[in-house]
């Protein structure tokens, strides 16, 4: 009997009752429990994270930095609620801690009270890092803890980026402020350069002026020296005049009683002399600036007055004929003759005083001729003398009547002369001090001239330096960046988050289930083959008893389970695609490849059951475990211990997982063709080994009659 007929006979047994038919249907649908149902349970867990209860504690009190209020806790809370990553529950710190402990919340996120303050400290003198506090409990669920680490890492990155953006924005604003300040400094340096240029010119003028001043101060010192000499002479003459007036006053005061008759007779002469003194004083005052020219005339007049007094004295006292002697027969009735013994002594003293005045006038003339000092004080004294002399002249005709007044005036004249002498002394002293000061001034001007030369040289260097400073600042303005708001925002964005993950998946899986489908689909087909051979004999007993060829026996036991496996593939893919939503890049290729996979798995499971009997079922389960752990269906096999990496290339499921990834998600078909070749080899090898086992089973042994283990 041919192998297909033997396979049909094996399947026909399941149509003889309800229970066998139910068993066959169960075998057909069994892969759905591992493939469809299991994948469905976690098809897209990340898309439902908003159902996971998580505690959110916002204790942040906010802060102020650079005049701006920072509320990092509120911003993060708002962002988390908008993201809908978890089911956030805002609670207190105590409620969050208790909820994570008893499982009410899978985890908690706490923003401490000083979060904003620490973020704001980035622009201060003592920057600190802010800390988001995450509390997890792996006793509740380990995977949620792993997911939270990824989610909160993104939250931390976003918060750090916002903090960095504020800090960097202030830095770029500072750059603009520095740019503006440097521009102003450059303008100021230009103005400084111009000012220093003007100062340099002024310093040169100062040097020239001080040289002229040095010459003038030398001339001033010489002039003051000469003036001091004249002032000395004036001082001497003034004291002589004062002495004369004092002597006159003393004599007048002592002789007032004796002089009155004389003044009565000679009042006009005395008035003329007084008017002469007043006129002389007025002439000196009227043209004091021309004193140099008028001094000789004044001296002449003084001498004239002296001469007149001398003449008067000679006329009255010296050249008067002697009085006739009555005893000799003289005429006693004639006018009185001979010197006036009462007035001559006074006239003699007046003549002497006039001579002294003439001498003083000569001295004044000499003083004025030799000096050009300041005579304002002397002018004041002369005004007083003029006034007093004029008054004396006015009252001279009545001196006998106003003798007391005349005496007072003479005393006042004496007082004025004393003051003139005192003023002349002070003038002499002042000119002496001025002479010393002029010498000091001359020395100081010399030092100042030397300093001005040094200043001129320094200003020349300063002018060069200011030009270099202005040029350097102007160049620096161009090198200091000046950012507007748009440019500042763009640069702040880049520097706050300079490295971005440009993630691009060549063949992205849309969800978690699609990524794991290449792992669970072969698992379900292996389990389907394993359960099928629990109900169907790996080797047809009738064929064994009839002595049919071993290869026919092997095919007869493989074909029905392989056919069931193809049906399992159809049912599984239909449910995954239309019920769950699995999208395959190459749907037809996936179905065809899975048909090859189920044929391979069926052949391997058949051989293990045919060769090892009941123990083969344990080996089938063990081989499944080895393939699941070494196929790299979850984590890359490189992350597993070395044993699993060593057996990875020698197990069929390793190639099946790689090929299904390319067929479902897309990509090159190299691994698919390689897997087809490997699966074909495994299928042929397993069928050959099954045929060899069938040949051996045609020989009955004691172990077959009484097996040690029966399942």
C-alpha positions, 0 to 999 in steps of 0.5 A, spaced: 500 500 500 502 506 498 504 512 503 498 516 501 493 511 502 496 509 509 496 516 511 489 517 509 487 510 513 491 514 519 486 520 519 480 516 517 480 513 524 478 520 527 472 520 523 469 514 527 466 518 533 465 525 536 471 524 541 476 523 535 473 528 531 473 533 537 481 531 538 482 532 531 479 539 531 483 541 538 490 539 534 488 544 529 486 549 533 492 548 539 497 553 535 492 558 536 493 558 544 500 559 543 501 563 537 494 567 537 492 567 544 499 569 547 501 574 542 494 577 543 495 578 550 501 583 550 500 585 542 501 592 544 502 593 551 506 600 550 499 603 547 496 601 553 500 604 559 495 610 560 491 604 564 497 603 569 496 607 575 502 611 577 502 616 583 505 623 582 507 628 587 508 635 586 512 638 592 515 644 588 515 651 591 517 654 585 523 659 584 525 666 581 531 667 577 533 673 573 526 676 574 522 670 571 518 665 575 520 658 574 515 653 576 518 646 574 514 642 577 508 645 574 511 644 567 513 637 568 506 635 571 502 638 565 507 635 560 506 628 563 498 629 563 498 631 556 503 625 554 498 620 557 504 615 558 501 613 565 494 614 569 497 619 573 494 620 580 496 627 584 497 625 591 501 627 597 508 624 598 505 619 604 499 616 600 504 615 594 509 611 599 503 607 601 500 606 595 507 603 592 508 599 598 501 595 597 500 595 590 495 601 589 500 604 584 506 601 580 510 606 582 511 614 584 514 620 581 516 625 586 518 633 584 521 635 591 520 642 594 527 645 591 526 642 584 525 649 581 530 653 586 536 648 584 534 649 576 534 656 577 541 656 581 544 654 574 545 662 573 548 663 580 554 662 584 553 655 586 549 651 581 546 645 583 542 639 580 535 638 581 533 631 582 526 627 580 525 622 585 522 615 582 520 609 587 518 603 584 516 596 587 519 590 583 514 586 587 508 589 584 511 588 577 518 588 574 517 590 567 513 596 569 519 598 573 523 597 567 518 601 562 518 607 568 526 607 567 525 609 560 519 613 560 522 617 566 529 618 563 525 622 557 522 626 562 529 628 566 532 629 559 526 634 557 526 637 564 534 638 563 533 641 556 528 646 559 533 648 564 539 648 560 535 652 555 533 658 560 541 658 562 543 658 555 539 664 553 541 668 558 548 666 556 547 669 549 543 675 552 550 676 555 553 675 549 549 681 546 550 685 552 558 684 551 557 686 544 553 692 545 558 694 551 564 693 547 561 697 541 560 703 546 567 702 548 570 702 541 566 709 540 569 711 547 576 709 545 575 713 538 573 719 542 578 718 547 583 718 541 580 724 538 581 727 545 588 725 547 590 728 540 587 735 542 590 734 549 597 732 545 596 739 541 594 742 548 600 739 551 605 742 546 602 749 547 603 748 554 610 746 553 611 753 549 607 757 554 611 754 560 617 756 556 614 763 555 612 763 562 619 761 565 622 767 561 617 772 564 617 769 571 625 771 570 623 778 568 618 778 574 623 776 579 628 781 576 623 787 576 621 785 583 628 785 585 629 792 582 622 794 585 624 792 592 630 796 592 625 802 590 621 800 596 626 800 600 628 807 598 621 809 599 620 806 606 626 810 608 623 817 605 616 815 608 619 815 615 623 821 614 617 825 612 613 822 618 619 824 623 619 831 620 611 831 621 612 828 628 617 834 629 613 839 626 607 837 630 611 837 637 613 844 635 607 846 633 603 843 639 609 846 644 609 853 641 601 854 639 601 860 644 607 863 642 605 862 634 598 865 634 600 872 633 605 870 628 600 866 624 595 872 625 600 876 621 602 871 616 596 867 615 596 868 608 603 866 607 602 859 611 596 858 607 599 859 600 604 854 603 599 849 605 595 850 598 602 848 595 602 842 599 595 840 597 596 842 590 602 838 590 599 832 593 593 832 588 598 833 582 601 826 585 594 823 586 591 825 579 596 822 575 599 817 579 601 813 573 605 818 571 609 819 577 615 817 574 614 824 569 611 828 575 616 826 580 621 831 578 616 837 578 614 835 585 621 835 587 622 842 584 616 845 587 618 842 594 624 845 593 621 852 591 617 852 597 623 851 601 626 856 598 620 861 599 620 859 606 628 860 606 627 867 603 621 869 608 626 867 613 631 871 610 627 877 609 624 877 616 629 874 620 636 875 617 636 881 612 632 886 617 636 892 618 637 893 626 633 897 630 635 904 631 638 906 638 634 911 641 640 913 645 643 915 639 637 919 637 633 915 633 626 916 631 622 912 635 616 913 632 618 910 625 615 903 624 618 897 628 625 895 625 629 888 626 628 881 626 621 878 629 624 875 635 617 872 636 616 868 629 623 867 627 624 861 631 618 858 628 620 860 621 626 857 622 624 850 624 618 851 618 624 852 613 628 846 616 621 842 615 620 845 608 628 843 606 626 836 609 620 835 605 624 837 599 629 832 600 623 827 601 620 829 595 627 828 591 627 821 594 620 819 592 622 822 585 628 817 585 624 811 588 619 813 582 624 813 577 627 806 579 621 802 580 614 801 578 611 798 584 603 798 586 602 805 590 595 804 591 596 804 599 601 810 598 595 814 594 590 813 600 595 816 604 597 822 600 589 823 599 589 824 606 595 829 606 591 833 600 585 833 604 588 836 611 593 840 607 587 843 603 583 844 610 589 848 613 590 852 607 582 854 607 583 856 615 590 859 614 587 866 614 584 865 620 589 861 624 589 865 630 582 864 631 582 857 629 589 855 632 586 849 636 583 847 629 589 848 626 593 844 631 588 838 630 589 838 623 597 838 624 596 833 628 592 829 623 597 831 618 602 828 622 598 821 623 597 821 616 604 821 615 605 816 620 601 811 616 604 813 610 611 811 613 607 805 615 604 803 609 611 804 605 614 799 610 609 794 609 610 795 601 617 794 602 616 788 606 611 785 601 615 786 595 621 783 599 616 777 600 614 778 593 621 777 590 622 771 594 616 768 591 618 770 584 624 766 585 620 760 588 615 761 582 621 761 577 623 755 580 616 752 580 615 754 573 622 751 571 619 744 574 613 745 571 616 746 564 620 740 565 613 736 567 610 739 561 615 736 556 614 729 560 607 730 559 607 731 552 612 725 551 607 721 555 601 723 551 604 722 544 605 714 547 598 715 550 595 717 543 598 711 539 596 706 545 589 709 544 589 708 537 591 701 538 585 700 543 580 703 538 582 699 533 582 693 537 575 694 540 573 695 533 575 689 531 573 685 537 566 688 536 566 684 530 568 678 533 563 678 539 556 675 537 550 679 537 544 674 537 537 677 535 531 673 538 530 668 533 538 666 532 538 666 540 532 661 540 535 657 535 542 656 538 539 655 545 535 649 542 541 646 539 546 647 545 540 645 550 540 639 546 546 638 542 545 631 540 539 628 538 537 621 536 536 621 529 532 614 530 530 611 523 528 603 523 529 600 516 523 595 517 520 598 523 515 593 527 508 597 528 507 594 535 510 589 541 506 583 538 509 584 531 516 584 533 515 577 537 510 574 532 517 570 529 518 567 536 511 565 538 509 562 531 514 557 530 513 555 538 506 554 537 507 550 530 512 545 534 507 544 540 502 543 535 506 537 532 508 535 539 501 534 541 499 531 534 504 525 535 500 524 542 494 522 538 497 519 531 502 514 531 509 516 528 509 509 525 503 505 522 503 499 525 499 495 520 505 497 515 510 495 520 506 488 521 505 487 513 513 488 512 512 495 508 518 498 506 521 503 511 521 509 507 513 508 506 512 507 513 516 513 515 512 517 510 505 514 512 506 517 519 509 524 517 504 526 511 497 526 516 501 530 521 504 535 516 497 536 513 494 537 519 500 542 520 499 546 514 492 547 516 494 549 523 498 554 519 492 557 515 488 557 521 493 561 525 495 566 520 488 567 519 486 569 526 493 573 527 491 577 521 484 578 521 482 578 528 489 581 531 491 585 526 498 582 524 501 585 518 506 581 514 510 585 508 510 578 504 504 574 506 504 569 501 511 568 502 510 567 510 504 562 509 509 558 504 515 558 509 511 556 515 508 550 511 515 548 510 517 550 517 511 545 520 513 540 515 520 540 518 518 540 525 513 534 524 519 530 521 523 532 527 518 530 532 516 524 528 523 521 528 524 523 536 517 519 537 519 513 533 526 512 535 525 513 542 518 511 544 515 514 550 521 517 552 521 521 545 516 525 548 520 528 553 526 529 548 521 533 544 519 538 550 527 538 552 529 540 544 523 545 544 526 548 551 533 549 548 530 552 541 526 557 545 532 559 549 537 559 544 533 562 538 534 569 540 527 571 539 526 575 545 533 578 547 539 577 542 543 571 543 549 574 544 546 577 551 545 569 553 550 565 556 555 562 552 552 555 552 546 558 548 550 561 543 554 555 541 548 551 540 544 557 536 547 555 529 545 547 530 537 548 531 532 549 526 528 554 530 534 559 530 533 560 522 526 560 522 526 566 527 530 570 523 527 568 516 520 570 519 522 577 521 524 578 514 518 576 511 513 579 516 517 586 517 521 586 511 528 586 509 533 582 505 531 575 503 538 572 504 536 569 511 529 566 508 533 562 503 538 560 508 532 558 512 529 554 507 535 550 505 536 548 513 529 546 514 529 542 507 536 539 510 533 537 517 526 535 514 530 530 509 535 528 515 529 527 520 525 522 515 531 518 513 532 517 521 525 515 521 525 510 516 531 507 519 527 507 526 522 504 522 526 498 519 529 497 526 521 497 529 520 491 524 524 486 528 521 485 535 525 484 541 524 483 548 524 490 550 519 492 545 514 486 548 516 489 555 518 496 555 521 499 561 517 505 561 510 506 558 506 513 557 
